């Protein structure tokens, strides 16, 4: 088939699958054809409601254990990888949490779960393994930012850091906990930096950390938790965080 | 072939296949429609993947794993739900005819507003997706639930990207119509 039917192309457009020339063409047709624009709204509404209502769920823990046993791998070891081993500090914190819980105070904000830092690193690693680390590839912030429209509730902050040595590569949707979040990808020489923006998220107490060899820097601005993860040197990642925070907001 | 798998294979399996277990399970669940059946399918697929781990070219582990899961799910469907697969050829024919005639969207009976679509709840969505014919369902799930791009979907479902695009458009179209005509909570 030849996918020139605009009603087909509008799906590919919404999915960020069109090259710039075709995307422009679709945008022109969307402006000219109200029926096509309505079609686009419907498709975006459907994508959004699916993302909201049918979040990705994990495999049953039992299943992983059975499969590991079936192929002769040891049954799942206790979650004690060297990198995530609880330190005395974490233990002290958990004692503090226990005391806090014992006091009858609300526990919602402190409810346990995989720490965001682990999930941010997992998302980054997974993106590196995928055919491409971004769902929308563009060095133009004005292409990347609108791509998130309709995919996540809040538009992410996207800034141009090319002059600081961190060109924009694109963006993708990651999932942290059960929440889809915007992740921007920047480049530092041959290394990629994933930057996840988590509305109302929590950052790590120390603001920088290392998990499985990846450096992590986190900070909060205007109620949004930012997570930068990369295999660049810690100093480079700090420089990136500094440049991102200092950059003029996009216009 | 037939010899014992080395520890290398186990390590490779752990790094290639295990990270994608959640995706494998999700696809199997959407294809079989049942959690327990999905576990059987994933387990079978993982054993196949383990035996074939030497054949993985190291490009896209997720697509490779999902391809095997899909194959295992189709085998399972053939044994247990053969009726759901019978229609595939007919559908393809219809699809071809419609897209070549460019008549894919001409006669939409009723197309709801975006606001109505946005109000669909998880149960209605799941029911509507479950009713999609398998080729449409898997394309929609891989894209809109699991977030694969067209190229990956084309790799997993073994069809050209143009077919991915038209199946996806058709699947979404059916869902949108279904959500629009469904009575809220109207499952009997």
Interface residues (C-beta under 8 A of the other chain):
Chain A: X1 X2 X3 X5 X7 X8 X11 X12 X15 X17 X38 X41 X42 X43 X44 X45 X46 X47 X48 X49 X50 X51 X53 X54 X56 X57 X58 X59 X60 X62 X63 X64 X66 X67 X68 X70 X71 X72 X73 X126 X129 X130 X131 X132 X135 X173
Chain B: X5 X10 X13 X14 X18 X19 X21 X22 X23 X24 X25 X26 X35 X39 X42 X43 X46 X47 X50 X59 X60 X61 X62 X63 X96 X99 X100 X102 X104 X105 X111 X112 X113 X114 X115 X117 X118 X119 X120 X121 X122 X125 X126 X143 X144 X145 X146 X147 X149 X150 X151 X152 X162 X163 X165 X166 X168 X169 X172 X175 X176 X179
